[in-house]
Amino acid sequence: MSKKEKINQKLEELKFKVAKKSNLLERKEKLLSDLFKYETLYLETAQGMPLTKTSEFYVNNRIEKKKYLVNDKDRIFSLEYPKN
């Protein structure tokens, strides 16, 4: 293999790895966005009770009809808002 062929091969590998990194970053952002969305939905349904107190909530409390406003303090998974 000539030097030029080796350079072209390395360039192709680099392009592949950059594309793979870009794809992984997109998937990460999608997962973070979904996590934020589902955590918000859960906290609204459970009226702010975290996962650790869910059974106590369902046994002892009745579900309110008004919508619960989720505080950032209630979140344990998504600590930052998604960018999109």
N, CA, C and O atoms as a Maestro MAE file, in Angstrom:
{
 s_m_m2io_version
 :::
 2.0.0
}

f_m_ct {
 s_m_title
 :::
 protein
 m_atom[336] {
  # First column is atom index #
  i_m_mmod_type
  r_m_x_coord
  r_m_y_coord
  r_m_z_coord
  i_m_residue_number
  s_m_chain_name
  s_m_pdb_residue_name
  s_m_pdb_atom_name
  i_m_atomic_number
  :::
  1 25 0.838 -1.175 0.000 1 A "MET " " N  " 7
  2 3 0.000 0.000 0.000 1 A "MET " " CA " 6
  3 2 0.886 1.243 0.000 1 A "MET " " C  " 6
  4 15 1.875 1.333 0.728 1 A "MET " " O  " 8
  5 25 0.503 2.174 -0.823 2 A "SER " " N  " 7
  6 3 1.293 3.404 -0.880 2 A "SER " " CA " 6
  7 2 0.879 4.336 0.251 2 A "SER " " C  " 6
  8 15 -0.135 4.138 0.922 2 A "SER " " O  " 8
  9 25 1.688 5.337 0.428 3 A "LYS " " N  " 7
  10 3 1.437 6.307 1.497 3 A "LYS " " CA " 6
  11 2 0.109 7.038 1.269 3 A "LYS " " C  " 6
  12 15 -0.628 7.314 2.216 3 A "LYS " " O  " 8
  13 25 -0.183 7.345 0.008 4 A "LYS " " N  " 7
  14 3 -1.417 8.052 -0.327 4 A "LYS " " CA " 6
  15 2 -2.644 7.184 -0.019 4 A "LYS " " C  " 6
  16 15 -3.654 7.689 0.471 4 A "LYS " " O  " 8
  17 25 -2.557 5.896 -0.303 5 A "GLU " " N  " 7
  18 3 -3.666 4.982 -0.011 5 A "GLU " " CA " 6
  19 2 -3.900 4.863 1.494 5 A "GLU " " C  " 6
  20 15 -5.044 4.802 1.945 5 A "GLU " " O  " 8
  21 25 -2.823 4.829 2.262 6 A "LYS " " N  " 7
  22 3 -2.947 4.768 3.724 6 A "LYS " " CA " 6
  23 2 -3.614 6.024 4.268 6 A "LYS " " C  " 6
  24 15 -4.460 5.960 5.159 6 A "LYS " " O  " 8
  25 25 -3.219 7.168 3.715 7 A "ILE " " N  " 7
  26 3 -3.822 8.436 4.150 7 A "ILE " " CA " 6
  27 2 -5.313 8.449 3.822 7 A "ILE " " C  " 6
  28 15 -6.128 8.860 4.647 7 A "ILE " " O  " 8
  29 25 -5.668 8.000 2.622 8 A "ASN " " N  " 7
  30 3 -7.083 7.955 2.235 8 A "ASN " " CA " 6
  31 2 -7.874 6.993 3.118 8 A "ASN " " C  " 6
  32 15 -9.018 7.272 3.480 8 A "ASN " " O  " 8
  33 25 -7.264 5.868 3.461 9 A "GLN " " N  " 7
  34 3 -7.922 4.900 4.337 9 A "GLN " " CA " 6
  35 2 -8.160 5.504 5.720 9 A "GLN " " C  " 6
  36 15 -9.247 5.362 6.280 9 A "GLN " " O  " 8
  37 25 -7.153 6.175 6.270 10 A "LYS " " N  " 7
  38 3 -7.296 6.818 7.580 10 A "LYS " " CA " 6
  39 2 -8.338 7.927 7.529 10 A "LYS " " C  " 6
  40 15 -9.087 8.128 8.485 10 A "LYS " " O  " 8
  41 25 -8.385 8.647 6.409 11 A "LEU " " N  " 7
  42 3 -9.372 9.711 6.245 11 A "LEU " " CA " 6
  43 2 -10.789 9.139 6.238 11 A "LEU " " C  " 6
  44 15 -11.694 9.715 6.843 11 A "LEU " " O  " 8
  45 25 -10.983 8.017 5.560 12 A "GLU " " N  " 7
  46 3 -12.293 7.364 5.543 12 A "GLU " " CA " 6
  47 2 -12.686 6.883 6.941 12 A "GLU " " C  " 6
  48 15 -13.840 7.022 7.346 12 A "GLU " " O  " 8
  49 25 -11.729 6.321 7.672 13 A "GLU " " N  " 7
  50 3 -11.997 5.883 9.045 13 A "GLU " " CA " 6
  51 2 -12.401 7.068 9.915 13 A "GLU " " C  " 6
  52 15 -13.320 6.973 10.729 13 A "GLU " " O  " 8
  53 25 -11.699 8.182 9.732 14 A "LEU " " N  " 7
  54 3 -12.002 9.386 10.509 14 A "LEU " " CA " 6
  55 2 -13.406 9.903 10.194 14 A "LEU " " C  " 6
  56 15 -14.149 10.277 11.101 14 A "LEU " " O  " 8
  57 25 -13.766 9.923 8.919 15 A "LYS " " N  " 7
  58 3 -15.107 10.372 8.526 15 A "LYS " " CA " 6
  59 2 -16.180 9.478 9.144 15 A "LYS " " C  " 6
  60 15 -17.212 9.960 9.609 15 A "LYS " " O  " 8
  61 25 -15.921 8.166 9.143 16 A "PHE " " N  " 7
  62 3 -16.867 7.219 9.732 16 A "PHE " " CA " 6
  63 2 -17.029 7.476 11.226 16 A "PHE " " C  " 6
  64 15 -18.146 7.473 11.743 16 A "PHE " " O  " 8
  65 25 -15.919 7.697 11.914 17 A "LYS " " N  " 7
  66 3 -15.976 7.922 13.362 17 A "LYS " " CA " 6
  67 2 -16.650 9.243 13.705 17 A "LYS " " C  " 6
  68 15 -17.359 9.330 14.707 17 A "LYS " " O  " 8
  69 25 -16.440 10.274 12.889 18 A "VAL " " N  " 7
  70 3 -17.109 11.558 13.120 18 A "VAL " " CA " 6
  71 2 -18.615 11.410 12.925 18 A "VAL " " C  " 6
  72 15 -19.400 11.955 13.700 18 A "VAL " " O  " 8
  73 25 -19.017 10.675 11.894 19 A "ALA " " N  " 7
  74 3 -20.449 10.443 11.659 19 A "ALA " " CA " 6
  75 2 -21.059 9.639 12.804 19 A "ALA " " C  " 6
  76 15 -22.176 9.919 13.238 19 A "ALA " " O  " 8
  77 25 -20.326 8.643 13.288 20 A "LYS " " N  " 7
  78 3 -20.815 7.825 14.402 20 A "LYS " " CA " 6
  79 2 -20.967 8.671 15.664 20 A "LYS " " C  " 6
  80 15 -21.948 8.531 16.394 20 A "LYS " " O  " 8
  81 25 -19.992 9.553 15.918 21 A "LYS " " N  " 7
  82 3 -20.068 10.433 17.090 21 A "LYS " " CA " 6
  83 2 -21.276 11.355 16.987 21 A "LYS " " C  " 6
  84 15 -21.993 11.560 17.966 21 A "LYS " " O  " 8
  85 25 -21.497 11.906 15.807 22 A "SER " " N  " 7
  86 3 -22.639 12.788 15.597 22 A "SER " " CA " 6
  87 2 -23.949 12.053 15.855 22 A "SER " " C  " 6
  88 15 -24.856 12.593 16.489 22 A "SER " " O  " 8
  89 25 -24.045 10.826 15.366 23 A "ASN " " N  " 7
  90 3 -25.239 10.008 15.580 23 A "ASN " " CA " 6
  91 2 -25.450 9.728 17.066 23 A "ASN " " C  " 6
  92 15 -26.574 9.805 17.562 23 A "ASN " " O  " 8
  93 25 -24.371 9.403 17.773 24 A "LEU " " N  " 7
  94 3 -24.483 9.130 19.208 24 A "LEU " " CA " 6
  95 2 -24.914 10.371 19.987 24 A "LEU " " C  " 6
  96 15 -25.704 10.267 20.925 24 A "LEU " " O  " 8
  97 25 -24.405 11.537 19.610 25 A "LEU " " N  " 7
  98 3 -24.804 12.775 20.286 25 A "LEU " " CA " 6
  99 2 -26.282 13.079 20.051 25 A "LEU " " C  " 6
  100 15 -26.975 13.535 20.961 25 A "LEU " " O  " 8
  101 25 -26.765 12.831 18.838 26 A "GLU " " N  " 7
  102 3 -28.188 13.029 18.549 26 A "GLU " " CA " 6
  103 2 -29.050 12.087 19.384 26 A "GLU " " C  " 6
  104 15 -30.076 12.495 19.927 26 A "GLU " " O  " 8
  105 25 -28.631 10.826 19.483 27 A "ARG " " N  " 7
  106 3 -29.375 9.857 20.296 27 A "ARG " " CA " 6
  107 2 -29.375 10.253 21.766 27 A "ARG " " C  " 6
  108 15 -30.385 10.102 22.453 27 A "ARG " " O  " 8
  109 25 -28.240 10.762 22.251 28 A "LYS " " N  " 7
  110 3 -28.147 11.194 23.647 28 A "LYS " " CA " 6
  111 2 -29.123 12.332 23.916 28 A "LYS " " C  " 6
  112 15 -29.840 12.311 24.917 28 A "LYS " " O  " 8
  113 25 -29.155 13.324 23.030 29 A "GLU " " N  " 7
  114 3 -30.073 14.449 23.204 29 A "GLU " " CA " 6
  115 2 -31.527 13.989 23.164 29 A "GLU " " C  " 6
  116 15 -32.356 14.489 23.924 29 A "GLU " " O  " 8
  117 25 -31.840 13.046 22.289 30 A "LYS " " N  " 7
  118 3 -33.206 12.508 22.207 30 A "LYS " " CA " 6
  119 2 -33.575 11.784 23.498 30 A "LYS " " C  " 6
  120 15 -34.684 11.941 24.009 30 A "LYS " " O  " 8
  121 25 -32.639 10.987 24.024 31 A "LEU " " N  " 7
  122 3 -32.905 10.273 25.282 31 A "LEU " " CA " 6
  123 2 -33.110 11.239 26.442 31 A "LEU " " C  " 6
  124 15 -34.001 11.039 27.267 31 A "LEU " " O  " 8
  125 25 -32.289 12.287 26.511 32 A "LEU " " N  " 7
  126 3 -32.444 13.270 27.584 32 A "LEU " " CA " 6
  127 2 -33.776 13.996 27.470 32 A "LEU " " C  " 6
  128 15 -34.441 14.255 28.473 32 A "LEU " " O  " 8
  129 25 -34.158 14.318 26.251 33 A "SER " " N  " 7
  130 3 -35.439 14.988 26.030 33 A "SER " " CA " 6
  131 2 -36.604 14.082 26.426 33 A "SER " " C  " 6
  132 15 -37.548 14.528 27.079 33 A "SER " " O  " 8
  133 25 -36.536 12.810 26.030 34 A "ASP " " N  " 7
  134 3 -37.592 11.857 26.398 34 A "ASP " " CA " 6
  135 2 -37.649 11.647 27.907 34 A "ASP " " C  " 6
  136 15 -38.733 11.577 28.488 34 A "ASP " " O  " 8
  137 25 -36.494 11.547 28.535 35 A "LEU " " N  " 7
  138 3 -36.438 11.365 29.986 35 A "LEU " " CA " 6
  139 2 -37.097 12.539 30.692 35 A "LEU " " C  " 6
  140 15 -37.870 12.343 31.629 35 A "LEU " " O  " 8
  141 25 -36.801 13.758 30.252 36 A "PHE " " N  " 7
  142 3 -37.405 14.950 30.835 36 A "PHE " " CA " 6
  143 2 -38.920 14.929 30.646 36 A "PHE " " C  " 6
  144 15 -39.674 15.228 31.572 36 A "PHE " " O  " 8
  145 25 -39.359 14.571 29.437 37 A "LYS " " N  " 7
  146 3 -40.793 14.547 29.138 37 A "LYS " " CA " 6
  147 2 -41.522 13.519 29.999 37 A "LYS " " C  " 6
  148 15 -42.567 13.820 30.575 37 A "LYS " " O  " 8
  149 25 -40.975 12.308 30.089 38 A "TYR " " N  " 7
  150 3 -41.645 11.254 30.849 38 A "TYR " " CA " 6
  151 2 -41.568 11.493 32.356 38 A "TYR " " C  " 6
  152 15 -42.487 11.136 33.093 38 A "TYR " " O  " 8
  153 25 -40.481 12.090 32.806 39 A "GLU " " N  " 7
  154 3 -40.389 12.405 34.230 39 A "GLU " " CA " 6
  155 2 -41.408 13.480 34.594 39 A "GLU " " C  " 6
  156 15 -42.034 13.411 35.652 39 A "GLU " " O  " 8
  157 25 -41.578 14.475 33.722 40 A "THR " " N  " 7
  158 3 -42.586 15.507 33.950 40 A "THR " " CA " 6
  159 2 -43.979 14.889 33.990 40 A "THR " " C  " 6
  160 15 -44.781 15.214 34.866 40 A "THR " " O  " 8
  161 25 -44.261 14.011 33.055 41 A "LEU " " N  " 7
  162 3 -45.560 13.338 33.024 41 A "LEU " " CA " 6
  163 2 -45.792 12.539 34.302 41 A "LEU " " C  " 6
  164 15 -46.879 12.588 34.878 41 A "LEU " " O  " 8
  165 25 -44.778 11.807 34.744 42 A "TYR " " N  " 7
  166 3 -44.897 11.013 35.972 42 A "TYR " " CA " 6
  167 2 -45.149 11.914 37.178 42 A "TYR " " C  " 6
  168 15 -46.035 11.638 37.987 42 A "TYR " " O  " 8
  169 25 -44.365 12.996 37.299 43 A "LEU " " N  " 7
  170 3 -44.511 13.873 38.459 43 A "LEU " " CA " 6
  171 2 -45.864 14.574 38.470 43 A "LEU " " C  " 6
  172 15 -46.429 14.813 39.537 43 A "LEU " " O  " 8
  173 25 -46.389 14.905 37.289 44 A "GLU " " N  " 7
  174 3 -47.728 15.492 37.240 44 A "GLU " " CA " 6
  175 2 -48.776 14.473 37.672 44 A "GLU " " C  " 6
  176 15 -49.720 14.818 38.383 44 A "GLU " " O  " 8
  177 25 -48.619 13.242 37.256 45 A "THR " " N  " 7
  178 3 -49.565 12.189 37.622 45 A "THR " " CA " 6
  179 2 -49.491 11.878 39.112 45 A "THR " " C  " 6
  180 15 -50.520 11.718 39.769 45 A "THR " " O  " 8
  181 25 -48.287 11.794 39.640 46 A "ALA " " N  " 7
  182 3 -48.093 11.450 41.051 46 A "ALA " " CA " 6
  183 2 -48.117 12.684 41.944 46 A "ALA " " C  " 6
  184 15 -47.850 12.589 43.142 46 A "ALA " " O  " 8
  185 25 -48.431 13.827 41.374 47 A "GLN " " N  " 7
  186 3 -48.530 15.097 42.095 47 A "GLN " " CA " 6
  187 2 -47.276 15.406 42.897 47 A "GLN " " C  " 6
  188 15 -47.349 15.788 44.065 47 A "GLN " " O  " 8
  189 25 -46.139 15.239 42.263 48 A "GLY " " N  " 7
  190 3 -44.880 15.642 42.861 48 A "GLY " " CA " 6
  191 2 -44.227 14.639 43.771 48 A "GLY " " C  " 6
  192 15 -43.120 14.875 44.256 48 A "GLY " " O  " 8
  193 25 -44.881 13.523 44.016 49 A "MET " " N  " 7
  194 3 -44.258 12.515 44.873 49 A "MET " " CA " 6
  195 2 -43.158 11.812 44.098 49 A "MET " " C  " 6
  196 15 -43.410 11.315 43.000 49 A "MET " " O  " 8
  197 25 -41.957 11.754 44.627 50 A "PRO " " N  " 7
  198 3 -40.887 11.066 43.915 50 A "PRO " " CA " 6
  199 2 -41.109 9.559 43.895 50 A "PRO " " C  " 6
  200 15 -41.975 9.041 44.600 50 A "PRO " " O  " 8
  201 25 -40.335 8.874 43.099 51 A "LEU " " N  " 7
  202 3 -40.477 7.417 42.965 51 A "LEU " " CA " 6
  203 2 -40.356 6.696 44.295 51 A "LEU " " C  " 6
  204 15 -40.988 5.660 44.501 51 A "LEU " " O  " 8
  205 25 -39.552 7.235 45.197 52 A "THR " " N  " 7
  206 3 -39.310 6.562 46.471 52 A "THR " " CA " 6
  207 2 -40.519 6.593 47.396 52 A "THR " " C  " 6
  208 15 -40.586 5.812 48.345 52 A "THR " " O  " 8
  209 25 -41.482 7.485 47.135 53 A "LYS " " N  " 7
  210 3 -42.653 7.587 48.009 53 A "LYS " " CA " 6
  211 2 -43.953 7.270 47.284 53 A "LYS " " C  " 6
  212 15 -45.032 7.568 47.795 53 A "LYS " " O  " 8
  213 25 -43.868 6.680 46.122 54 A "THR " " N  " 7
  214 3 -45.058 6.444 45.309 54 A "THR " " CA " 6
  215 2 -46.079 5.557 46.001 54 A "THR " " C  " 6
  216 15 -47.269 5.873 45.988 54 A "THR " " O  " 8
  217 25 -45.653 4.470 46.598 55 A "SER " " N  " 7
  218 3 -46.623 3.567 47.223 55 A "SER " " CA " 6
  219 2 -47.333 4.248 48.380 55 A "SER " " C  " 6
  220 15 -48.532 4.051 48.574 55 A "SER " " O  " 8
  221 25 -46.609 5.046 49.150 56 A "GLU " " N  " 7
  222 3 -47.246 5.794 50.238 56 A "GLU " " CA " 6
  223 2 -48.275 6.769 49.682 56 A "GLU " " C  " 6
  224 15 -49.339 6.955 50.272 56 A "GLU " " O  " 8
  225 25 -47.962 7.389 48.552 57 A "PHE " " N  " 7
  226 3 -48.875 8.347 47.943 57 A "PHE " " CA " 6
  227 2 -50.185 7.669 47.549 57 A "PHE " " C  " 6
  228 15 -51.262 8.179 47.855 57 A "PHE " " O  " 8
  229 25 -50.100 6.529 46.877 58 A "TYR " " N  " 7
  230 3 -51.308 5.865 46.406 58 A "TYR " " CA " 6
  231 2 -52.118 5.253 47.539 58 A "TYR " " C  " 6
  232 15 -53.336 5.124 47.413 58 A "TYR " " O  " 8
  233 25 -51.493 4.879 48.622 59 A "VAL " " N  " 7
  234 3 -52.212 4.288 49.741 59 A "VAL " " CA " 6
  235 2 -52.878 5.372 50.585 59 A "VAL " " C  " 6
  236 15 -54.018 5.200 51.017 59 A "VAL " " O  " 8
  237 25 -52.190 6.475 50.823 60 A "ASN " " N  " 7
  238 3 -52.650 7.467 51.790 60 A "ASN " " CA " 6
  239 2 -53.317 8.702 51.199 60 A "ASN " " C  " 6
  240 15 -54.080 9.365 51.902 60 A "ASN " " O  " 8
  241 25 -53.068 9.033 49.962 61 A "ASN " " N  " 7
  242 3 -53.581 10.286 49.399 61 A "ASN " " CA " 6
  243 2 -54.575 10.021 48.287 61 A "ASN " " C  " 6
  244 15 -54.554 8.978 47.633 61 A "ASN " " O  " 8
  245 25 -55.443 10.992 48.095 62 A "ARG " " N  " 7
  246 3 -56.342 10.906 46.956 62 A "ARG " " CA " 6
  247 2 -55.777 11.785 45.843 62 A "ARG " " C  " 6
  248 15 -55.052 12.744 46.108 62 A "ARG " " O  " 8
  249 25 -56.102 11.461 44.639 63 A "ILE " " N  " 7
  250 3 -55.580 12.205 43.492 63 A "ILE " " CA " 6
  251 2 -56.391 13.481 43.322 63 A "ILE " " C  " 6
  252 15 -57.619 13.445 43.251 63 A "ILE " " O  " 8
  253 25 -55.700 14.596 43.259 64 A "GLU " " N  " 7
  254 3 -56.341 15.890 43.047 64 A "GLU " " CA " 6
  255 2 -56.707 16.028 41.571 64 A "GLU " " C  " 6
  256 15 -56.058 15.451 40.699 64 A "GLU " " O  " 8
  257 25 -57.745 16.794 41.313 65 A "LYS " " N  " 7
  258 3 -58.140 16.993 39.928 65 A "LYS " " CA " 6
  259 2 -57.370 18.124 39.270 65 A "LYS " " C  " 6
  260 15 -57.286 18.177 38.043 65 A "LYS " " O  " 8
  261 25 -56.806 19.029 40.057 66 A "LYS " " N  " 7
  262 3 -56.050 20.114 39.442 66 A "LYS " " CA " 6
  263 2 -54.657 19.626 39.058 66 A "LYS " " C  " 6
  264 15 -54.121 18.688 39.647 66 A "LYS " " O  " 8
  265 25 -54.096 20.279 38.067 67 A "LYS " " N  " 7
  266 3 -52.794 19.862 37.547 67 A "LYS " " CA " 6
  267 2 -51.687 20.324 38.482 67 A "LYS " " C  " 6
  268 15 -51.672 21.472 38.926 67 A "LYS " " O  " 8
  269 25 -50.776 19.433 38.770 68 A "TYR " " N  " 7
  270 3 -49.642 19.729 39.641 68 A "TYR " " CA " 6
  271 2 -48.549 20.407 38.829 68 A "TYR " " C  " 6
  272 15 -48.203 19.948 37.740 68 A "TYR " " O  " 8
  273 25 -48.005 21.501 39.357 69 A "LEU " " N  " 7
  274 3 -46.879 22.166 38.708 69 A "LEU " " CA " 6
  275 2 -45.589 21.537 39.219 69 A "LEU " " C  " 6
  276 15 -45.325 21.530 40.421 69 A "LEU " " O  " 8
  277 25 -44.803 21.020 38.314 70 A "VAL " " N  " 7
  278 3 -43.587 20.298 38.666 70 A "VAL " " CA " 6
  279 2 -42.477 21.283 39.003 70 A "VAL " " C  " 6
  280 15 -42.200 22.209 38.240 70 A "VAL " " O  " 8
  281 25 -41.844 21.073 40.158 71 A "ASN " " N  " 7
  282 3 -40.685 21.872 40.551 71 A "ASN " " CA " 6
  283 2 -39.416 21.141 40.152 71 A "ASN " " C  " 6
  284 15 -39.407 19.916 40.032 71 A "ASN " " O  " 8
  285 25 -38.347 21.895 39.947 72 A "ASP " " N  " 7
  286 3 -37.066 21.264 39.627 72 A "ASP " " CA " 6
  287 2 -36.556 20.434 40.794 72 A "ASP " " C  " 6
  288 15 -35.793 19.489 40.593 72 A "ASP " " O  " 8
  289 25 -36.963 20.771 42.005 73 A "LYS " " N  " 7
  290 3 -36.530 20.011 43.183 73 A "LYS " " CA " 6
  291 2 -37.119 18.604 43.193 73 A "LYS " " C  " 6
  292 15 -36.561 17.700 43.816 73 A "LYS " " O  " 8
  293 25 -38.244 18.418 42.506 74 A "ASP " " N  " 7
  294 3 -38.896 17.110 42.461 74 A "ASP " " CA " 6
  295 2 -38.166 16.121 41.556 74 A "ASP " " C  " 6
  296 15 -38.311 14.907 41.703 74 A "ASP " " O  " 8
  297 25 -37.401 16.638 40.643 75 A "ARG " " N  " 7
  298 3 -36.748 15.789 39.641 75 A "ARG " " CA " 6
  299 2 -35.541 15.077 40.233 75 A "ARG " " C  " 6
  300 15 -34.757 15.674 40.971 75 A "ARG " " O  " 8
  301 25 -35.397 13.795 39.904 76 A "ILE " " N  " 7
  302 3 -34.197 13.076 40.329 76 A "ILE " " CA " 6
  303 2 -33.403 12.566 39.131 76 A "ILE " " C  " 6
  304 15 -32.226 12.237 39.276 76 A "ILE " " O  " 8
  305 25 -34.016 12.492 37.955 77 A "PHE " " N  " 7
  306 3 -33.305 11.995 36.779 77 A "PHE " " CA " 6
  307 2 -32.824 13.126 35.885 77 A "PHE " " C  " 6
  308 15 -31.626 13.245 35.628 77 A "PHE " " O  " 8
  309 25 -33.733 13.950 35.413 78 A "SER " " N  " 7
  310 3 -33.357 15.017 34.482 78 A "SER " " CA " 6
  311 2 -33.188 16.313 35.261 78 A "SER " " C  " 6
  312 15 -34.165 16.986 35.589 78 A "SER " " O  " 8
  313 25 -31.959 16.649 35.548 79 A "LEU " " N  " 7
  314 3 -31.671 17.827 36.353 79 A "LEU " " CA " 6
  315 2 -31.549 19.088 35.514 79 A "LEU " " C  " 6
  316 15 -31.593 20.191 36.057 79 A "LEU " " O  " 8
  317 25 -31.398 18.950 34.209 80 A "GLU " " N  " 7
  318 3 -31.304 20.097 33.320 80 A "GLU " " CA " 6
  319 2 -32.425 20.013 32.298 80 A "GLU " " C  " 6
  320 15 -32.861 18.926 31.917 80 A "GLU " " O  " 8
  321 25 -32.885 21.183 31.859 81 A "TYR " " N  " 7
  322 3 -33.889 21.198 30.810 81 A "TYR " " CA " 6
  323 2 -33.251 20.761 29.502 81 A "TYR " " C  " 6
  324 15 -32.083 21.063 29.257 81 A "TYR " " O  " 8
  325 25 -33.989 20.062 28.666 82 A "PRO " " N  " 7
  326 3 -33.423 19.711 27.357 82 A "PRO " " CA " 6
  327 2 -33.275 20.963 26.504 82 A "PRO " " C  " 6
  328 15 -34.027 21.924 26.666 82 A "PRO " " O  " 8
  329 25 -32.319 20.950 25.608 83 A "LYS " " N  " 7
  330 3 -32.020 22.118 24.784 83 A "LYS " " CA " 6
  331 2 -33.034 22.327 23.680 83 A "LYS " " C  " 6
  332 15 -33.199 23.450 23.204 83 A "LYS " " O  " 8
  333 25 -33.717 21.273 23.260 84 A "ASN " " N  " 7
  334 3 -34.668 21.440 22.159 84 A "ASN " " CA " 6
  335 2 -36.075 21.342 22.632 84 A "ASN " " C  " 6
  336 15 -37.004 21.459 21.834 84 A "ASN " " O  " 8
  :::
 }
 m_bond[335] {
  # First column is bond index #
  i_m_from
  i_m_to
  i_m_order
  :::
  1 1 2 1
  2 2 3 1
  3 3 4 2
  4 3 5 1
  5 5 6 1
  6 6 7 1
  7 7 8 2
  8 7 9 1
  9 9 10 1
  10 10 11 1
  11 11 12 2
  12 11 13 1
  13 13 14 1
  14 14 15 1
  15 15 16 2
  16 15 17 1
  17 17 18 1
  18 18 19 1
  19 19 20 2
  20 19 21 1
  21 21 22 1
  22 22 23 1
  23 23 24 2
  24 23 25 1
  25 25 26 1
  26 26 27 1
  27 27 28 2
  28 27 29 1
  29 29 30 1
  30 30 31 1
  31 31 32 2
  32 31 33 1
  33 33 34 1
  34 34 35 1
  35 35 36 2
  36 35 37 1
  37 37 38 1
  38 38 39 1
  39 39 40 2
  40 39 41 1
  41 41 42 1
  42 42 43 1
  43 43 44 2
  44 43 45 1
  45 45 46 1
  46 46 47 1
  47 47 48 2
  48 47 49 1
  49 49 50 1
  50 50 51 1
  51 51 52 2
  52 51 53 1
  53 53 54 1
  54 54 55 1
  55 55 56 2
  56 55 57 1
  57 57 58 1
  58 58 59 1
  59 59 60 2
  60 59 61 1
  61 61 62 1
  62 62 63 1
  63 63 64 2
  64 63 65 1
  65 65 66 1
  66 66 67 1
  67 67 68 2
  68 67 69 1
  69 69 70 1
  70 70 71 1
  71 71 72 2
  72 71 73 1
  73 73 74 1
  74 74 75 1
  75 75 76 2
  76 75 77 1
  77 77 78 1
  78 78 79 1
  79 79 80 2
  80 79 81 1
  81 81 82 1
  82 82 83 1
  83 83 84 2
  84 83 85 1
  85 85 86 1
  86 86 87 1
  87 87 88 2
  88 87 89 1
  89 89 90 1
  90 90 91 1
  91 91 92 2
  92 91 93 1
  93 93 94 1
  94 94 95 1
  95 95 96 2
  96 95 97 1
  97 97 98 1
  98 98 99 1
  99 99 100 2
  100 99 101 1
  101 101 102 1
  102 102 103 1
  103 103 104 2
  104 103 105 1
  105 105 106 1
  106 106 107 1
  107 107 108 2
  108 107 109 1
  109 109 110 1
  110 110 111 1
  111 111 112 2
  112 111 113 1
  113 113 114 1
  114 114 115 1
  115 115 116 2
  116 115 117 1
  117 117 118 1
  118 118 119 1
  119 119 120 2
  120 119 121 1
  121 121 122 1
  122 122 123 1
  123 123 124 2
  124 123 125 1
  125 125 126 1
  126 126 127 1
  127 127 128 2
  128 127 129 1
  129 129 130 1
  130 130 131 1
  131 131 132 2
  132 131 133 1
  133 133 134 1
  134 134 135 1
  135 135 136 2
  136 135 137 1
  137 137 138 1
  138 138 139 1
  139 139 140 2
  140 139 141 1
  141 141 142 1
  142 142 143 1
  143 143 144 2
  144 143 145 1
  145 145 146 1
  146 146 147 1
  147 147 148 2
  148 147 149 1
  149 149 150 1
  150 150 151 1
  151 151 152 2
  152 151 153 1
  153 153 154 1
  154 154 155 1
  155 155 156 2
  156 155 157 1
  157 157 158 1
  158 158 159 1
  159 159 160 2
  160 159 161 1
  161 161 162 1
  162 162 163 1
  163 163 164 2
  164 163 165 1
  165 165 166 1
  166 166 167 1
  167 167 168 2
  168 167 169 1
  169 169 170 1
  170 170 171 1
  171 171 172 2
  172 171 173 1
  173 173 174 1
  174 174 175 1
  175 175 176 2
  176 175 177 1
  177 177 178 1
  178 178 179 1
  179 179 180 2
  180 179 181 1
  181 181 182 1
  182 182 183 1
  183 183 184 2
  184 183 185 1
  185 185 186 1
  186 186 187 1
  187 187 188 2
  188 187 189 1
  189 189 190 1
  190 190 191 1
  191 191 192 2
  192 191 193 1
  193 193 194 1
  194 194 195 1
  195 195 196 2
  196 195 197 1
  197 197 198 1
  198 198 199 1
  199 199 200 2
  200 199 201 1
  201 201 202 1
  202 202 203 1
  203 203 204 2
  204 203 205 1
  205 205 206 1
  206 206 207 1
  207 207 208 2
  208 207 209 1
  209 209 210 1
  210 210 211 1
  211 211 212 2
  212 211 213 1
  213 213 214 1
  214 214 215 1
  215 215 216 2
  216 215 217 1
  217 217 218 1
  218 218 219 1
  219 219 220 2
  220 219 221 1
  221 221 222 1
  222 222 223 1
  223 223 224 2
  224 223 225 1
  225 225 226 1
  226 226 227 1
  227 227 228 2
  228 227 229 1
  229 229 230 1
  230 230 231 1
  231 231 232 2
  232 231 233 1
  233 233 234 1
  234 234 235 1
  235 235 236 2
  236 235 237 1
  237 237 238 1
  238 238 239 1
  239 239 240 2
  240 239 241 1
  241 241 242 1
  242 242 243 1
  243 243 244 2
  244 243 245 1
  245 245 246 1
  246 246 247 1
  247 247 248 2
  248 247 249 1
  249 249 250 1
  250 250 251 1
  251 251 252 2
  252 251 253 1
  253 253 254 1
  254 254 255 1
  255 255 256 2
  256 255 257 1
  257 257 258 1
  258 258 259 1
  259 259 260 2
  260 259 261 1
  261 261 262 1
  262 262 263 1
  263 263 264 2
  264 263 265 1
  265 265 266 1
  266 266 267 1
  267 267 268 2
  268 267 269 1
  269 269 270 1
  270 270 271 1
  271 271 272 2
  272 271 273 1
  273 273 274 1
  274 274 275 1
  275 275 276 2
  276 275 277 1
  277 277 278 1
  278 278 279 1
  279 279 280 2
  280 279 281 1
  281 281 282 1
  282 282 283 1
  283 283 284 2
  284 283 285 1
  285 285 286 1
  286 286 287 1
  287 287 288 2
  288 287 289 1
  289 289 290 1
  290 290 291 1
  291 291 292 2
  292 291 293 1
  293 293 294 1
  294 294 295 1
  295 295 296 2
  296 295 297 1
  297 297 298 1
  298 298 299 1
  299 299 300 2
  300 299 301 1
  301 301 302 1
  302 302 303 1
  303 303 304 2
  304 303 305 1
  305 305 306 1
  306 306 307 1
  307 307 308 2
  308 307 309 1
  309 309 310 1
  310 310 311 1
  311 311 312 2
  312 311 313 1
  313 313 314 1
  314 314 315 1
  315 315 316 2
  316 315 317 1
  317 317 318 1
  318 318 319 1
  319 319 320 2
  320 319 321 1
  321 321 322 1
  322 322 323 1
  323 323 324 2
  324 323 325 1
  325 325 326 1
  326 326 327 1
  327 327 328 2
  328 327 329 1
  329 329 330 1
  330 330 331 1
  331 331 332 2
  332 331 333 1
  333 333 334 1
  334 334 335 1
  335 335 336 2
  :::
 }
}
